[in-house]
Amino acid sequence: MSPHAQPPGPSSTLRFGYGTNGLADLRLDDALALLADLGYDGVGLTLDHMHLDPLAPDLAARTRRVADRLQARGLSATVETGARYVLDPRRKHGPSLLDPDPQDRARRVDLLLRAVRVAAGLGAHAVHCFSGITPAGTDPDTAWKRLADGLAPVLDAAATAGVPLAVEPEPGHLLATLADFHHLRGLLGDPEPLGLTLDIGHCQCLEPLSPADCVRAAAPWLRHVQIEDMRRGVHEHLPFGDGEIDFPPVLAALADTGYQGLAVVELPRHSHAGPHFAELSLPFLRHAAPTPQGSTP
């Protein structure tokens, strides 16, 4: 079966993770131990200065150590690249693939290439990335061309590594919606390694479809899922129950479409109480998830 497609099938057991960007005050070893002890299936590992720094020396050796710890804890992983200041200590998420300076764009490309190598070393199921915000004075055609050109070598590396690249529609970015993702697919010629990160909260925030319908529409390209609560029109990641999302239909859609990756809790602004929210989130998701066929409720 082509990795482009995950065919619909009977309800499957969903696998839940928690993002290390919501555990930024913990050492990585402590974060992995916490998630394993709580019963999570995996982790969304944001490459950052405190968690597997992608720019520090001996990245390959450090990646091997993390891979050993993941295996010992029984955790799978997605590699995420949304660290706020890992490349520039003064510009949030800068530089991006859309920056006017080619050298700045090259720094983001290099980070993504490092992320692909880390993902291959960890046996991760995807590498997450995003477009960035269109710089002032940049016309849309130029921005889209920069994005496509920047992603081309990353997609080549992802194909060689056998790890899909999962681009996330992000409110306020050039690539903000599912429709924008399909525009990028068209520009790039629908390359096999190009997949989608679907943030369930973002669907509630700005998509015309319901979050559950977004899951169904995205299913053929879905490689990674981020999940949290959110309100319509407000891009604020909220703990479960504090927003407007009806989660059982969303999780049923994920199961029914045969999604095989992690659904990673994304609460980056709650790191001050990360262990608390990690403990609360998994029971909520398990209660909202459908019972697998053949299981006793």
Backbone torsions as a table, in degrees:
resi	resn	phi	psi	omega
1	MET	NA	138.1	178.3
2	SER	-65.3	139.0	175.7
3	PRO	-66.2	-9.4	176.6
4	HIS	-67.4	-25.5	-171.0
5	ALA	-123.5	140.4	170.3
6	GLN	-122.9	98.8	-168.4
7	PRO	-68.2	149.7	175.0
8	PRO	-58.5	148.7	179.2
9	GLY	-162.6	-173.7	179.6
10	PRO	-65.7	158.9	-178.8
11	SER	-53.4	131.9	-178.4
12	SER	-114.2	165.6	177.0
13	THR	-75.1	121.2	179.5
14	LEU	-79.6	152.7	-177.4
15	ARG	-119.8	125.9	-172.7
16	PHE	-111.1	141.4	175.8
17	GLY	-130.6	176.6	177.0
18	TYR	-133.8	140.6	-175.5
19	GLY	-83.2	135.1	178.7
20	THR	-68.2	-16.4	174.5
21	ASN	-70.1	-10.5	171.4
22	GLY	-100.4	6.8	177.6
23	LEU	-132.6	39.2	-171.1
24	ALA	-69.0	-17.3	179.1
25	ASP	-88.5	-1.2	179.4
26	LEU	-103.4	145.4	166.6
27	ARG	-62.5	150.4	-176.6
28	LEU	-59.4	-44.0	178.6
29	ASP	-57.8	-41.8	-179.8
30	ASP	-67.5	-37.9	178.2
31	ALA	-64.0	-44.4	179.6
32	LEU	-64.5	-40.7	178.2
33	ALA	-63.1	-42.4	178.2
34	LEU	-58.8	-49.5	-176.2
35	LEU	-65.1	-40.4	177.6
36	ALA	-64.1	-43.4	-179.3
37	ASP	-65.3	-33.1	178.7
38	LEU	-76.5	-16.1	178.2
39	GLY	101.5	12.7	176.6
40	TYR	-67.9	154.8	178.8
41	ASP	-88.4	-20.6	-175.6
42	GLY	-169.6	-170.2	-174.2
43	VAL	-142.0	140.5	167.5
44	GLY	-92.1	103.4	-171.6
45	LEU	-92.5	105.4	175.1
46	THR	-82.8	119.2	178.8
47	LEU	-70.8	115.2	-174.5
48	ASP	-151.4	171.4	-174.3
49	HIS	-60.9	-27.4	-179.1
50	MET	-95.9	-13.0	-176.1
51	HIS	-134.4	99.6	179.5
52	LEU	50.7	65.0	-178.0
53	ASP	-53.6	118.2	-176.7
54	PRO	-74.4	-12.2	-176.0
55	LEU	-105.7	-8.1	-179.3
56	ALA	-79.4	161.8	-179.4
57	PRO	-63.6	161.4	172.8
58	ASP	60.5	41.2	-177.8
59	LEU	-60.4	-41.6	-177.8
60	ALA	-62.9	-42.8	179.9
61	ALA	-66.9	-41.7	179.0
62	ARG	-66.8	-34.9	176.3
63	THR	-63.1	-41.4	178.5
64	ARG	-61.5	-38.6	178.8
65	ARG	-65.5	-42.1	178.0
66	VAL	-65.2	-39.8	177.5
67	ALA	-58.9	-42.0	178.5
68	ASP	-63.3	-39.7	-178.9
69	ARG	-70.1	-38.4	175.1
70	LEU	-60.8	-45.6	-179.7
71	GLN	-63.1	-43.0	-179.4
72	ALA	-63.8	-31.7	-179.8
73	ARG	-89.8	-6.0	-178.9
74	GLY	71.5	32.4	-177.3
75	LEU	-110.4	139.9	168.6
76	SER	-97.1	175.8	-172.3
77	ALA	-147.3	151.3	159.9
78	THR	-117.3	141.6	176.6
79	VAL	-95.8	124.1	-178.1
80	GLU	-113.4	148.4	-173.1
81	THR	-123.2	30.6	-176.8
82	GLY	-96.7	21.7	177.8
83	ALA	-58.2	137.9	-171.8
84	ARG	-70.4	-42.9	-169.9
85	TYR	-130.0	25.1	-175.2
86	VAL	-68.3	-30.1	180.0
87	LEU	-99.0	-31.1	-176.6
88	ASP	-140.9	116.0	-175.6
89	PRO	-71.2	-3.8	-177.0
90	ARG	-120.5	-9.3	-178.8
91	ARG	-124.3	114.1	178.8
92	LYS	-59.3	127.4	179.3
93	HIS	59.2	20.5	178.6
94	GLY	-104.4	159.0	-14.2
95	PRO	-73.7	162.3	179.3
96	SER	-111.8	178.4	176.9
97	LEU	-70.9	-5.2	-176.6
98	LEU	-105.8	-1.4	-175.0
99	ASP	-61.3	146.6	178.7
100	PRO	-64.1	-33.1	-176.8
101	ASP	-79.0	118.7	-179.9
102	PRO	-59.1	-33.7	179.2
103	GLN	-67.8	-35.8	175.9
104	ASP	-66.7	-43.1	177.4
105	ARG	-60.9	-37.8	-179.8
106	ALA	-63.8	-32.4	177.9
107	ARG	-65.4	-38.7	176.6
108	ARG	-68.3	-41.8	177.2
109	VAL	-59.0	-43.7	178.8
110	ASP	-60.1	-42.0	177.8
111	LEU	-60.4	-42.5	-179.3
112	LEU	-67.5	-37.0	176.4
113	LEU	-65.1	-39.3	175.1
114	ARG	-62.5	-40.4	179.6
115	ALA	-62.8	-38.7	177.0
116	VAL	-62.8	-42.5	178.8
117	ARG	-65.0	-41.0	177.0
118	VAL	-62.4	-44.8	-179.6
119	ALA	-60.5	-41.5	177.7
120	ALA	-63.1	-40.5	-179.9
121	GLY	-68.5	-29.5	179.6
122	LEU	-89.0	-10.1	-171.8
123	GLY	68.7	30.1	-178.3
124	ALA	-70.0	154.8	-175.2
125	HIS	-89.9	-7.1	176.4
126	ALA	-170.9	161.4	168.9
127	VAL	-114.9	124.1	-179.9
128	HIS	-90.3	145.8	171.9
129	CYS	-155.5	178.4	-179.5
130	PHE	-148.1	171.3	-174.3
131	SER	-81.6	-42.5	-168.8
132	GLY	99.8	168.6	-179.4
133	ILE	-85.5	138.1	178.7
134	THR	-64.4	123.4	-179.6
135	PRO	-64.3	150.4	177.5
136	ALA	-56.9	135.9	177.8
137	GLY	84.1	1.9	179.8
138	THR	-99.2	124.2	-180.0
139	ASP	-76.3	154.6	-174.9
140	PRO	-57.3	-41.3	-179.0
141	ASP	-61.8	-41.5	177.9
142	THR	-64.4	-42.0	-179.8
143	ALA	-62.7	-45.0	-179.9
144	TRP	-65.0	-38.2	178.3
145	LYS	-64.3	-42.8	177.1
146	ARG	-60.6	-42.4	-179.9
147	LEU	-62.8	-48.2	-179.6
148	ALA	-63.2	-43.6	180.0
149	ASP	-64.8	-39.1	-179.7
150	GLY	-68.3	-35.6	-178.2
151	LEU	-78.6	-21.0	-175.1
152	ALA	-55.7	-51.1	179.5
153	PRO	-67.9	-28.3	178.2
154	VAL	-68.9	-39.7	177.3
155	LEU	-66.0	-37.4	175.5
156	ASP	-61.5	-45.2	179.2
157	ALA	-65.1	-39.2	178.9
158	ALA	-63.8	-40.0	177.6
159	ALA	-62.5	-44.1	179.2
160	THR	-63.4	-39.6	-178.3
161	ALA	-79.1	-16.5	-177.1
162	GLY	73.4	28.7	-179.9
163	VAL	-123.0	120.5	-178.9
164	PRO	-69.4	149.0	172.3
165	LEU	-95.2	126.1	-173.8
166	ALA	-115.7	101.8	-175.6
167	VAL	-83.0	133.5	-176.9
168	GLU	-102.6	123.8	167.0
169	PRO	-66.6	126.1	-173.5
170	GLU	-127.0	125.3	179.1
171	PRO	-53.9	133.1	179.6
172	GLY	89.3	-12.0	179.3
173	HIS	-89.1	168.3	173.8
174	LEU	-56.5	-49.7	177.4
175	LEU	-95.2	95.7	-170.9
176	ALA	-110.9	-19.7	-171.1
177	THR	-136.0	170.1	174.4
178	LEU	-60.5	-38.2	177.6
179	ALA	-60.9	-38.1	177.5
180	ASP	-65.7	-37.9	176.7
181	PHE	-59.4	-43.1	179.9
182	HIS	-68.2	-31.5	174.0
183	HIS	-62.6	-43.4	177.0
184	LEU	-62.6	-42.7	177.0
185	ARG	-54.3	-45.0	-179.5
186	GLY	-63.9	-42.0	179.2
187	LEU	-62.0	-36.2	-176.1
188	LEU	-90.4	-4.0	-179.2
189	GLY	79.2	28.0	175.8
190	ASP	53.2	57.7	-178.4
191	PRO	-68.5	145.9	-175.8
192	GLU	-56.8	-40.6	-176.2
193	PRO	-76.3	-8.0	-175.4
194	LEU	-80.9	115.3	176.8
195	GLY	-124.8	-169.9	-171.2
196	LEU	-126.2	135.9	162.2
197	THR	-97.2	123.4	177.7
198	LEU	-107.1	117.2	173.6
199	ASP	-93.6	116.9	-173.9
200	ILE	-63.6	-37.9	177.3
201	GLY	-62.8	-39.5	178.5
202	HIS	-62.4	-34.5	176.5
203	CYS	-61.0	-45.0	177.7
204	GLN	-63.9	-36.7	-175.3
205	CYS	-66.1	-46.5	-168.1
206	LEU	-143.2	-8.1	-179.1
207	GLU	-76.3	147.9	176.1
208	PRO	-69.5	-27.5	178.1
209	LEU	-85.4	159.0	173.0
210	SER	-67.7	159.3	177.7
211	PRO	-55.7	-40.6	179.0
212	ALA	-64.5	-40.6	178.1
213	ASP	-69.6	-31.6	173.8
214	CYS	-61.4	-42.3	177.9
215	VAL	-58.1	-46.5	-178.6
216	ARG	-65.3	-41.3	-179.6
217	ALA	-67.0	-32.6	-175.8
218	ALA	-88.0	-9.7	-167.6
219	ALA	-50.5	-42.9	-176.7
220	PRO	-63.9	-21.9	-175.8
221	TRP	-113.2	1.3	-169.9
222	LEU	-74.8	120.3	-179.9
223	ARG	-120.6	-17.7	-179.8
224	HIS	-154.6	146.0	179.7
225	VAL	-129.2	131.9	168.2
226	GLN	-110.2	144.2	-171.9
227	ILE	-143.3	134.4	176.7
228	GLU	-167.4	174.4	176.7
229	ASP	-89.7	159.1	-179.5
230	MET	-163.8	163.5	176.7
231	ARG	-112.8	154.7	-179.7
232	ARG	-61.3	128.8	174.3
233	GLY	78.7	2.3	-178.4
234	VAL	-126.8	112.8	-178.8
235	HIS	-84.6	79.8	178.1
236	GLU	-137.4	117.2	179.9
237	HIS	-72.8	122.7	-174.0
238	LEU	-120.3	149.1	171.5
239	PRO	-60.2	154.8	-179.3
240	PHE	-58.8	132.5	-178.7
241	GLY	96.6	-12.8	-179.4
242	ASP	-95.5	-4.3	180.0
243	GLY	-117.5	-149.5	-171.4
244	GLU	-115.3	-0.3	-171.1
245	ILE	-78.5	135.7	171.8
246	ASP	-92.4	103.6	-168.4
247	PHE	-78.6	-33.4	-179.5
248	PRO	-54.9	-42.8	176.6
249	PRO	-64.8	-33.8	179.0
250	VAL	-65.3	-48.2	-178.4
251	LEU	-69.4	-33.2	175.0
252	ALA	-64.0	-39.5	178.5
253	ALA	-65.3	-41.2	177.0
254	LEU	-60.3	-44.9	-179.5
255	ALA	-67.3	-43.5	-175.6
256	ASP	-68.5	-28.4	179.0
257	THR	-85.9	-1.6	174.7
258	GLY	80.2	24.5	179.5
259	TYR	-60.8	131.0	-173.6
260	GLN	-109.6	-8.2	-176.2
261	GLY	-87.2	-166.0	177.6
262	LEU	-87.8	148.0	164.7
263	ALA	-106.3	108.0	-168.3
264	VAL	-103.2	124.5	176.6
265	VAL	-65.4	130.0	-172.4
266	GLU	-121.0	91.0	-179.6
267	LEU	-128.5	65.5	-173.3
268	PRO	-66.3	-24.6	-178.4
269	ARG	-91.3	9.2	179.4
270	HIS	-116.0	22.0	-179.7
271	SER	-62.0	-27.2	179.9
272	HIS	-60.1	-22.8	177.3
273	ALA	-131.9	36.2	-174.4
274	GLY	-54.5	-49.4	179.5
275	PRO	-59.1	-36.7	178.6
276	HIS	-62.6	-49.0	-177.8
277	PHE	-72.2	-30.9	174.2
278	ALA	-63.5	-39.3	179.6
279	GLU	-67.8	-36.6	-179.0
280	LEU	-77.2	-32.5	-168.6
281	SER	-71.0	-41.2	-175.0
282	LEU	-65.0	-45.6	176.2
283	PRO	-60.6	-36.3	177.5
284	PHE	-60.4	-48.3	-177.4
285	LEU	-66.1	-41.5	179.5
286	ARG	-64.0	-37.4	179.0
287	HIS	-68.0	-35.4	-178.9
288	ALA	-80.8	-17.9	-175.9
289	ALA	-76.1	150.6	176.6
290	PRO	-68.7	151.0	175.1
291	THR	-75.8	124.8	179.6
292	PRO	-57.8	144.5	179.1
293	GLN	-60.6	136.5	-179.4
294	GLY	91.8	-5.2	178.7
295	SER	-98.6	157.0	176.8
296	THR	-94.4	123.9	-178.8
297	PRO	-58.9	NA	NA
